Amino acid sequence: MSRPVNRQSDEAGGKNCAGASKGLVIKGGRVITPHEERFTNLWLENGRIIGLADKLVQLLPDRDEADFEIYNAAGQYVTPGLIDLQMNGGPSCDLWADPTVSELDSLRLELASKGVTSFLPTLITDDLVHLRKNIDFLTAQGADRKPVDDLPAGSAMARMLGLHLEGPCLSPERPGVHPRKHIQPFTVDVLKQIITPAASLITAACEGDIDGKAIGYLKKSGVTVSLGHSNATYEEANQAFDRGATLMTHTFNALPPLHHRTPGAVGAALLRDSIVCCLIADGLHLSEPACAIILKMKGCKKAVLVTDRAKIGTSKGGLVGSSISLDEAVQNICRWGLASFAESVAMASANAAAAIGLSESIGSLKEGLPADIAFFDEHNLEVTGAIVGGHWVKKDGKVLPSLALAQSDARH
């Protein structure tokens, strides 16, 4: 049974952020915007970011700092909340089946506890009737292309920034776990049955779009197109990029291998400066050297960390979704020495937002954006807590009811 979305006011978000009607100032942490790293204060009110400044007078000359509660973030990185563009579920929720409201809420709360403040619920190839049923269910629970203030009052659940439709227009030659019997041709007629205003991203085998009309339809509908589960040649991939595909889904996985005589879709994506490559940095879907190749070729600005996590996970070593969380992907990239912490955070936040056209709405710590924040221990890079739209979350998933509790528990 669906629960109607409760679109709360900004005022309600602010009250939950600081306990009572006060704003919140985060002091003492190493702030990563993620475009720069600064030792300064981060000011929040009404569930949104006022700005970064040592003194409030630099931002709001007429306001008194006594109106703001203080959170001491010493010993922590303060970063944008992470954004996962490919999330199929987890131990408590299977988005491929028939998730309930409580299962979905449990997943959203768990993600928030890991610093993932936004994600794209990802639906794989399925019978079109069942696929549309789950699209409608997730839409009713608040999946939306923009980070609207639609969180139920008092909650700290990860936002759903629309949907990622990973299929059904895939190559039968590269289905991965997707059931071949439900794979559909990449045509406008099929797309009209599944594309709704909640669709943000679609993975498709773009070589099936013979005349370019399918990609054209998706672009007009505001849907980002990602090449994936594809058997495209180098030439076919470049044609898809020319037509408007801008991403590659889980680079190297469910794609033709990179070969010295047939570089294929992966070779095309790595060489095309404009294309963003998504990667699963779990050491199983991609080895450390494979991640290094992607980052060496694309640079950190054209790479996005994703998890492709699913309830089934990487059971028995099989690549059926992953078992990694996005904060762990950030940690892996850092521990493998492939990027700095700030660059790794950017690949899991600002880059993800930009990839689906939301760079001006979410993914950075700047004035006016939602107060979606992750806190990491500066020594072991583990998530210590998070804020979603002004609502506190704790690492174990428990919503912190007051700022005082957040302050006392943050370093324990």
C-alpha positions, 0 to 999 in steps of 0.5 A, spaced: 500 500 500 502 506 498 503 512 502 502 519 500 508 523 500 508 528 505 511 535 502 513 539 508 515 546 509 522 549 509 520 551 516 519 544 519 525 542 516 529 547 519 526 545 526 528 538 525 535 540 523 537 544 530 532 542 535 527 548 536 527 553 531 534 555 531 539 554 525 545 550 526 553 552 525 558 546 524 564 548 526 571 545 527 571 540 521 575 540 514 569 542 509 570 539 503 565 542 498 567 538 494 571 543 489 575 545 495 577 544 502 576 549 507 577 550 515 571 554 516 564 554 518 558 551 515 551 555 516 544 551 515 537 553 516 530 551 514 533 545 511 538 548 507 545 551 506 546 558 508 553 558 506 560 557 508 564 563 513 568 564 519 562 569 522 555 569 520 556 577 519 559 575 513 553 571 510 547 575 514 549 582 517 543 582 520 542 576 524 545 574 531 550 567 532 546 566 538 540 564 533 544 558 531 546 551 535 553 549 534 555 542 532 563 541 533 565 537 528 573 536 530 576 530 527 571 529 521 571 531 514 564 535 512 562 533 505 556 533 501 551 527 502 553 522 497 549 520 491 548 513 488 546 513 481 545 505 481 541 502 487 537 496 486 536 494 494 539 491 500 538 486 505 532 489 507 529 491 500 529 488 493 527 493 488 526 487 483 521 484 487 515 487 490 517 492 495 513 494 501 513 501 504 516 499 510 522 495 506 523 501 502 523 506 508 528 501 511 533 501 505 532 509 505 534 510 512 540 505 512 543 509 506 542 515 509 546 512 515 552 510 510 552 518 508 548 516 502 543 522 502 540 521 495 540 515 490 536 513 484 532 506 485 534 502 480 529 497 476 532 492 471 529 488 465 522 485 467 515 484 464 513 491 462 506 490 467 510 489 473 516 494 471 510 499 470 507 497 477 514 498 481 515 505 477 508 507 479 510 505 487 516 508 487 513 515 484 508 514 489 513 514 495 516 520 492 521 519 487 522 525 483 527 528 478 529 534 483 530 534 490 524 537 493 522 537 500 518 531 500 521 528 506 516 525 511 516 530 517 522 528 522 525 523 518 532 522 515 531 518 509 535 518 503 532 522 497 530 518 491 532 523 485 527 519 480 528 512 477 534 509 474 531 504 469 536 499 467 533 496 461 529 493 458 532 495 452 538 491 452 542 487 448 541 479 449 548 478 447 550 482 454 544 481 459 548 479 465 543 478 470 537 481 466 532 475 464 533 475 456 525 473 455 523 480 458 528 484 453 525 489 449 527 493 442 530 500 443 524 503 440 520 509 442 513 505 442 517 501 448 519 507 451 512 510 451 510 504 456 515 506 461 518 513 461 514 517 466 516 524 469 520 520 475 525 517 470 531 520 471 536 515 467 536 509 463 541 504 461 540 502 454 544 498 448 544 504 444 546 500 438 539 498 437 536 505 436 537 504 428 534 511 426 536 515 433 529 516 434 529 513 441 535 517 444 531 523 441 525 521 445 529 520 451 532 527 450 526 531 449 523 527 455 529 529 460 531 523 461 539 522 461 541 516 457 547 511 459 550 506 454 550 499 458 549 492 457 551 493 450 554 489 444 556 496 441 562 496 436 566 502 437 563 506 431 556 504 434 558 507 441 560 513 438 554 514 434 550 513 440 554 519 443 553 523 437 546 522 438 546 524 446 548 518 450 552 521 455 554 516 460 556 509 460 553 504 465 558 500 470 564 501 465 567 494 463 561 490 466 556 487 461 560 490 455 565 487 450 572 487 453 577 492 451 581 489 445 587 491 441 583 490 434 576 491 437 576 497 442 568 497 442 564 501 447 569 501 452 574 504 448 569 509 445 567 511 452 574 512 455 577 516 449 571 520 448 572 526 453 565 528 454 562 521 456 562 520 464 564 513 466 560 510 472 564 504 475 563 499 481 570 500 485 569 493 489 575 489 487 570 484 484 566 487 479 573 491 477 580 490 480 584 496 482 588 496 476 581 497 472 579 502 476 586 506 475 585 505 467 578 508 468 581 514 472 587 515 468 583 516 462 577 520 464 580 523 470 576 524 476 571 529 473 568 524 468 568 518 473 562 517 477 562 511 483 556 507 483 554 501 487 549 497 483 548 494 490 542 489 490 539 484 495 542 478 492 549 481 492 555 478 490 553 471 492 558 466 491 563 470 487 557 472 482 556 479 479 549 479 481 549 486 483 554 488 488 554 488 496 558 494 497 556 501 499 558 508 496 562 510 502 566 504 502 567 505 494 570 512 496 574 509 501 577 503 496 579 509 491 582 512 497 586 506 500 588 504 493 591 511 492 587 512 485 585 519 488 584 524 494 579 523 499 576 530 496 576 527 489 573 521 491 567 524 494 566 528 488 566 522 484 560 520 489 556 526 489 557 532 485 559 528 479 553 524 480 549 530 480 552 533 474 551 526 470 543 527 471 543 534 470 542 536 477 549 540 479 545 546 481 540 543 485 544 538 489 551 535 490 555 540 493 556 544 499 554 551 497 548 557 498 541 555 497 542 547 496 539 542 501 542 541 507 544 534 505 551 532 509 555 526 510 561 526 516 567 522 515 572 520 521 578 524 518 583 518 520 579 511 518 574 515 513 568 511 516 562 515 516 560 518 523 553 521 521 549 525 516 544 530 515 538 529 510 535 536 508 536 538 516 534 531 519 540 528 523 542 521 522 546 516 526 551 511 523 547 505 526 541 508 522 537 511 528 534 518 527 537 523 532 532 526 536 536 532 538 542 536 536 544 535 544 544 528 542 548 529 536 553 533 539 554 528 545 554 521 540 558 524 534 565 522 537 563 515 540 
